[in-house]
Structure formats: C-alpha cells, structure tokens
Amino acid sequence: SRLTCDEGLDTLWSQLFYETETPTGTQVTFWGRTVEDPSAFGLATQVMLDRAEEGTDCVTERCLADVQGALDASGVDNGQRYFEVRVHLETLDDATSPIFRSMHMVYYCVCSCDATASCETGCTCDPDC
C-alpha cells in the first residue's frame, strides 16, 4: 500500500521497524530509496537501511532501522513523497533460510516552512500564526 502526505506537506521518513528470523548462516538486508514521482524509482539511489545478521533476535523485540540517519549519511534528500523498501534474504546453504515476518515504516508529514505562505494555509514559518 502507498501512504503519502497531503499536498503541500513534505514527508520525513524516520524509522523502519521489522521482524525477521536469521538462523546461523543467514542474514536479511533492508534497502530503501525515495522519490518525488513513483516513475523515477528506477533511477533513485538505493541506501542500505539495516542488516539483521545471523542470530539476531528480531522476533521477541522488533528491530529498528534509522531511516532518517541512513538517508542523511548517504546524502539522499529526505523529504520526497514516496519510499520503497527492498528486503534481501541471504543464506550460505540450501538447508537454512532467513524468515521475513513484517515491517512498519514510521514517517511524519511536516510543513516545508514556506515563509511566504499565509497563516490560513497552516504551513508557514511565521511565528505569529
């Protein structure tokens, strides 16, 4: 499903919670990319968000990826409307497999702080509004 902020608001991608099982010899890697227009995903820079190494317990407690930090460290604009997450499951042998159970993205809809916007729009930097 695609959830986005209303027109006039920027999207601040914050955190990705996930549940995985990674037995010995396996890992799960989360990659993300963000764009303003969904047709541009093919050209967007992929950023590694997090990796659940073998033996990591992400079932008892969901693991957390700092999406905002990963985007900032990679120099990718965190304010674009759409976000895609790719989950890469890896194993060293055919007898053992990692398991991906779920994920949940936390994001915020924020004003882009337009100094020229009127107070009525609700999205202005004017402290007197």
C-alpha positions as CSV (number, residue, x, y, z in Angstrom):
1,S,0.0,0.0,0.0
2,R,1.1,3.5,-0.6
3,L,0.6,6.1,2.1
4,T,1.6,9.7,1.4
5,C,1.3,13.1,2.9
6,D,-1.2,15.6,1.7
7,E,-0.2,18.1,-1.0
8,G,1.9,21.0,0.5
9,L,3.4,18.8,3.2
10,D,6.9,17.2,3.0
11,T,7.4,13.6,4.1
12,L,10.0,12.9,6.7
13,W,11.0,9.2,6.6
14,S,12.0,8.3,10.1
15,Q,12.2,4.7,11.2
16,L,11.6,1.1,9.9
17,F,10.6,-1.5,12.5
18,Y,10.9,-5.1,11.3
19,E,10.6,-8.7,12.4
20,T,12.9,-11.3,11.0
21,E,14.4,-14.7,12.0
22,T,18.1,-15.2,11.0
23,P,19.5,-18.6,11.8
24,T,23.2,-19.3,11.5
25,G,24.5,-18.7,8.0
26,T,21.7,-16.2,7.1
27,Q,21.0,-12.5,7.1
28,V,18.4,-10.1,6.0
29,T,19.3,-6.7,4.5
30,F,16.9,-3.8,4.1
31,W,17.4,-1.3,1.2
32,G,15.4,1.9,0.6
33,R,15.1,4.6,-2.0
34,T,12.9,7.7,-2.1
35,V,11.5,9.8,-4.9
36,E,9.0,12.6,-5.6
37,D,7.5,10.8,-8.6
38,P,7.0,7.0,-8.5
39,S,8.1,6.6,-12.1
40,A,11.6,7.7,-11.0
41,F,12.3,4.7,-8.7
42,G,14.4,3.0,-11.3
43,L,16.9,6.0,-11.2
44,A,16.9,6.6,-7.5
45,T,19.9,5.8,-5.3
46,Q,19.5,2.8,-3.1
47,V,20.6,3.2,0.5
48,M,21.2,0.3,2.9
49,L,18.9,0.9,5.9
50,D,19.9,-2.0,8.1
51,R,21.1,-5.6,8.2
52,A,19.9,-8.4,10.6
53,E,23.0,-10.6,10.9
54,E,22.8,-14.3,11.8
55,G,21.4,-14.9,15.2
56,T,19.8,-11.5,15.6
57,D,16.5,-11.7,17.6
58,C,14.1,-9.6,15.7
59,V,11.0,-11.6,16.7
60,T,10.9,-11.2,20.5
61,E,11.6,-7.5,20.0
62,R,11.2,-5.9,16.6
63,C,14.4,-4.4,15.3
64,L,14.8,-0.8,14.2
65,A,16.4,0.8,11.3
66,D,17.2,4.6,11.5
67,V,15.9,5.6,8.0
68,Q,16.5,9.3,8.5
69,G,20.1,8.6,9.6
70,A,20.8,6.3,6.7
71,L,19.4,8.8,4.1
72,D,21.3,11.7,5.7
73,A,24.6,9.7,5.8
74,S,24.1,8.9,2.1
75,G,23.3,12.5,1.1
76,V,19.8,11.5,-0.2
77,D,17.0,14.1,0.1
78,N,14.7,13.0,3.0
79,G,11.6,14.9,2.1
80,Q,10.4,13.2,-1.1
81,R,6.9,11.9,-1.3
82,Y,7.4,8.1,-2.0
83,F,9.6,5.5,-0.4
84,E,10.4,1.9,-1.5
85,V,11.8,-0.8,0.7
86,R,13.5,-3.9,-0.6
87,V,14.2,-6.8,1.6
88,H,17.1,-9.1,0.6
89,L,17.2,-12.5,2.2
90,E,20.6,-14.4,2.1
91,T,21.7,-17.8,3.0
92,L,25.0,-19.7,2.8
93,D,23.4,-23.1,2.2
94,D,20.1,-24.5,0.9
95,A,19.2,-26.1,4.2
96,T,18.7,-22.9,6.2
97,S,16.7,-19.8,5.3
98,P,16.1,-16.5,6.9
99,I,12.4,-15.5,7.5
100,F,11.0,-12.1,6.9
101,R,7.8,-11.6,9.0
102,S,6.8,-7.9,8.8
103,M,7.9,-4.3,8.7
104,H,6.3,-1.0,9.6
105,M,7.6,2.4,8.4
106,V,7.3,5.5,10.6
107,Y,7.1,8.8,8.8
108,Y,5.9,12.3,9.5
109,C,4.1,14.9,7.4
110,V,5.8,18.2,8.0
111,C,5.4,21.7,6.7
112,S,8.1,22.7,4.2
113,C,8.3,26.0,6.1
114,D,7.3,28.4,3.3
115,A,8.0,31.9,4.6
116,T,5.6,33.4,2.0
117,A,2.6,31.2,2.8
118,S,-0.3,32.8,4.5
119,C,-1.3,31.9,8.1
120,E,-4.6,30.3,6.8
121,T,-2.7,27.6,5.0
122,G,-1.2,26.3,8.3
123,C,2.1,25.7,6.7
124,T,4.3,28.7,7.3
125,C,7.4,29.7,9.2
126,D,5.7,32.8,10.6
127,P,5.8,32.5,14.4
128,D,2.8,34.9,14.7
129,C,0.4,32.5,13.1
